[in-house]
Amino acid sequence: MTDYFLMISVLAFASPPTDFAPVYFAFRSSSSVLYDVPVAQDTDYQTIKDVTYDVNGAEGKITEDALGNKMLYIEWDKDTAAADRTATCSFHVDREEILRPELKEEGEPGSDLDEYLEASSTIPVDGVVKETADEITKGKDTILTKQEQFMIGLSLI
């Protein structure tokens, strides 16, 4: 019998505190597991404070790529019991309300977005990611309709 179990719990506390959101993944217990969990970061509209994590005896560290994306890197060795492959990452966030004007389709996206559309070691934009995005937005012609359909499609995955 093969055991499968891994629980990643991501705690996000807004002001005032809100919700706890567990995420479950399954991995064969006889193999080592490497896993990256996205870590929230500061923006013009939010400040992240008090980032803590508990990886239950595994190797864990916060890493950052060239674009500033932060990840909690976790590695469990193959001898770690499946039920012990748990991790918790929590933080506090102060957010400002973001009010956006109605979006209108005008021209092409500016080159100031180019850096956000490129792949990194933690954010693939080809292979199954590209195929899924193309499938979700099939038949949509404008940037706005593709974006709207993509968000609907993501909610169905």
C-alpha positions as CSV (number, residue, x, y, z in Angstrom):
1,M,0.0,0.0,0.0
2,T,1.4,3.4,-1.0
3,D,0.7,6.4,1.3
4,Y,0.0,9.8,-0.3
5,F,-0.3,12.9,1.7
6,L,1.0,16.5,1.9
7,M,-0.8,19.5,3.4
8,I,0.3,23.0,2.7
9,S,-1.5,25.6,4.8
10,V,-1.3,29.2,3.7
11,L,-2.5,31.7,6.3
12,A,-3.3,35.2,5.2
13,F,-4.4,37.8,7.7
14,A,-5.8,41.0,6.5
15,S,-6.7,43.9,8.8
16,P,-8.9,42.7,10.5
17,P,-7.9,38.9,10.3
18,T,-9.8,36.9,7.7
19,D,-9.4,33.3,6.7
20,F,-7.3,30.1,6.8
21,A,-7.0,28.3,3.5
22,P,-5.5,24.7,3.5
23,V,-4.3,23.3,0.2
24,Y,-3.8,19.5,-0.2
25,F,-1.4,17.7,-2.5
26,A,-0.6,14.0,-2.8
27,F,2.9,12.6,-3.3
28,R,4.2,9.1,-3.1
29,S,5.6,8.6,0.4
30,S,8.7,6.6,-0.9
31,S,10.1,9.5,-2.8
32,S,11.7,12.8,-1.7
33,V,9.5,15.9,-2.3
34,L,10.6,19.4,-3.4
35,Y,7.9,22.0,-3.3
36,D,7.8,25.8,-3.8
37,V,5.0,27.8,-2.1
38,P,4.4,31.4,-3.4
39,V,5.0,34.0,-0.7
40,A,3.1,37.3,-0.8
41,Q,5.1,40.4,-1.4
42,D,4.9,44.1,-0.9
43,T,3.3,46.2,-3.7
44,D,2.1,49.7,-4.0
45,Y,-1.2,48.6,-2.5
46,Q,-0.1,46.1,0.2
47,T,2.5,45.6,2.8
48,I,3.4,42.1,4.0
49,K,4.7,41.7,7.5
50,D,5.6,38.9,9.9
51,V,6.2,36.1,7.4
52,T,6.7,32.9,9.3
53,Y,6.8,29.3,8.3
54,D,7.0,25.8,9.9
55,V,8.1,23.0,7.6
56,N,7.8,20.3,10.3
57,G,11.5,19.2,10.3
58,A,12.0,19.5,6.6
59,E,14.5,21.8,4.9
60,G,12.8,25.2,4.3
61,K,13.9,28.6,3.2
62,I,12.6,31.7,1.5
63,T,14.0,32.2,-2.0
64,E,13.7,35.1,-4.4
65,D,14.1,35.0,-8.2
66,A,15.5,37.8,-10.4
67,L,12.0,39.4,-10.7
68,G,11.6,39.6,-6.9
69,N,9.1,36.7,-6.7
70,K,9.4,35.0,-3.3
71,M,8.9,31.3,-2.7
72,L,9.1,29.1,0.3
73,Y,11.3,26.2,-0.8
74,I,10.5,23.0,1.1
75,E,12.3,19.7,0.7
76,W,11.3,16.5,2.5
77,D,13.6,13.5,2.3
78,K,12.2,10.1,1.2
79,D,12.2,8.8,4.7
80,T,9.8,11.4,6.0
81,A,6.4,9.7,6.7
82,A,3.7,10.9,4.4
83,A,1.6,12.3,7.3
84,D,4.6,14.3,8.5
85,R,5.0,16.2,5.2
86,T,3.2,19.3,6.4
87,A,4.1,23.0,6.2
88,T,2.5,26.2,7.3
89,C,3.3,29.7,5.9
90,S,1.7,32.7,7.5
91,F,1.9,36.5,7.2
92,H,0.0,39.7,8.0
93,V,-1.0,42.0,5.2
94,D,-2.1,45.7,5.3
95,R,-4.0,46.4,2.0
96,E,-5.4,49.5,0.5
97,E,-8.6,49.3,-1.6
98,I,-7.7,49.4,-5.3
99,L,-10.2,51.4,-7.4
100,R,-9.8,50.9,-11.1
101,P,-11.5,52.7,-13.9
102,E,-13.6,50.7,-16.3
103,L,-11.2,48.9,-18.6
104,K,-11.4,49.7,-22.3
105,E,-9.8,48.0,-25.2
106,E,-7.3,50.4,-26.7
107,G,-4.2,49.4,-28.6
108,E,-1.7,46.9,-27.5
109,P,-0.2,46.4,-24.0
110,G,2.7,48.7,-23.3
111,S,6.3,47.4,-23.1
112,D,6.2,48.2,-19.4
113,L,4.4,44.8,-19.0
114,D,7.1,42.8,-20.8
115,E,8.9,41.8,-17.7
116,Y,5.7,40.3,-16.2
117,L,5.1,38.2,-19.3
118,E,8.4,36.4,-19.3
119,A,9.1,33.0,-17.7
120,S,11.3,32.4,-14.7
121,S,12.4,29.3,-12.9
122,T,9.3,29.5,-10.8
123,I,6.8,30.8,-13.4
124,P,6.6,28.8,-16.6
125,V,4.8,30.3,-19.5
126,D,5.2,27.5,-22.1
127,G,4.2,23.8,-22.3
128,V,1.1,22.9,-20.4
129,V,0.7,26.4,-19.1
130,K,0.6,27.9,-22.6
131,E,-1.6,25.1,-23.9
132,T,-4.1,25.6,-21.1
133,A,-4.2,29.4,-21.5
134,D,-4.7,28.9,-25.3
135,E,-7.6,26.4,-24.7
136,I,-9.3,28.7,-22.2
137,T,-9.1,31.8,-24.5
138,K,-9.9,30.0,-27.8
139,G,-12.2,32.1,-29.9
140,K,-11.5,35.4,-28.0
141,D,-9.9,38.1,-30.0
142,T,-9.2,41.1,-27.8
143,I,-6.9,41.3,-24.8
144,L,-9.9,42.2,-22.5
145,T,-12.1,39.3,-23.7
146,K,-9.1,36.9,-23.3
147,Q,-8.4,38.1,-19.8
148,E,-12.1,37.9,-18.8
149,Q,-12.4,34.3,-20.2
150,F,-9.1,33.3,-18.7
151,M,-10.3,34.4,-15.2
152,I,-13.5,32.4,-15.7
153,G,-11.5,29.4,-16.9
154,L,-9.2,29.5,-13.9
155,S,-12.1,29.4,-11.6
156,L,-13.3,26.1,-13.2
157,I,-9.9,24.3,-12.9
